[in-house]
């Protein structure tokens, strides 16, 4: 793995953590729609998954699709934590629900935070293992 890939993977993880902090700060804030908080949760997940893909030297293109990113990781041999259908429920918050004036909660705030925390922790561990050259 190149030094540039290591730096980029770690940078993506730092941004994922900041997005997750924004998600948690907004999730119960007065006057804030759930979709606004969930957008930051989706962004945190996207960056965490992309951090591992970057550490593995894989090109993920221009996508916000969490299911696609997770699938690409699985095809590369990664074993992701079980999240059920949560990634497909969080996906719409990337774009479509940010521009909708309805405040549909496709999943609970607690599930959103649990999934984001789980995958960020997994991604951080995988990135560090890959940076050290540790096999799956």
HUMOHU-V442936 format. One record per pair of residues at least 4 apart in sequence whose ideal C-beta (glycine too) atoms are under 6 Angstrom apart, sorted by sequence separation. I is the first residue (numbers start at 1). J is the second residue. D is the distance in Angstrom with one decimal. If there is no record, write none. Layout:
# HUMOHU-V442936
I_J_D / I_J_D
This chain:
# HUMOHU-V442936
1_5_5.0 / 32_36_5.3 / 34_38_5.7 / 83_87_5.7 / 85_89_5.9 / 92_96_4.9 / 93_97_5.1 / 107_111_4.6 / 119_123_6.0 / 1_6_5.9 / 53_58_4.5 / 63_68_5.5 / 73_78_4.1 / 92_97_4.8 / 107_112_5.6 / 129_134_4.0 / 26_32_4.9 / 53_60_4.8 / 26_36_5.7 / 27_37_4.2 / 50_60_5.8 / 70_80_5.7 / 26_37_3.8 / 23_37_5.2 / 23_40_3.9 / 70_87_5.8 / 89_106_4.5 / 22_40_4.2 / 23_41_4.1 / 46_64_5.9 / 58_76_5.9 / 89_107_4.5 / 49_69_4.1 / 56_76_5.6 / 67_87_5.2 / 19_40_4.8 / 45_66_5.5 / 52_73_6.0 / 66_87_4.2 / 67_88_5.4 / 19_43_4.4 / 20_44_4.1 / 19_44_3.8 / 66_91_5.3 / 16_44_4.6 / 86_115_4.5 / 64_94_4.0 / 16_47_3.9 / 15_47_5.2 / 16_48_4.4 / 83_115_5.2 / 12_47_4.7 / 81_118_5.2 / 12_50_5.5 / 13_51_4.8 / 12_51_3.8 / 81_122_5.2 / 9_51_4.6 / 9_54_4.6 / 8_54_5.1 / 9_55_4.2 / 42_90_5.1 / 5_54_5.7 / 42_93_4.4 / 42_94_4.9 / 39_93_5.0 / 38_93_4.0 / 39_98_5.4 / 77_136_5.7 / 35_97_4.6 / 35_103_5.9 / 34_103_5.6 / 33_103_4.6 / 34_105_5.1 / 41_112_4.9 / 45_116_5.8 / 48_119_5.3 / 52_123_5.1 / 44_116_5.1 / 48_120_4.8 / 51_123_5.3 / 55_127_4.7 / 38_112_5.9 / 45_119_5.7 / 52_126_4.9 / 41_116_4.9 / 48_123_3.9 / 55_130_4.1 / 51_127_5.4 / 27_109_4.9 / 20_116_5.3 / 16_120_5.5 / 13_124_5.6 / 9_127_4.7 / 6_131_5.0
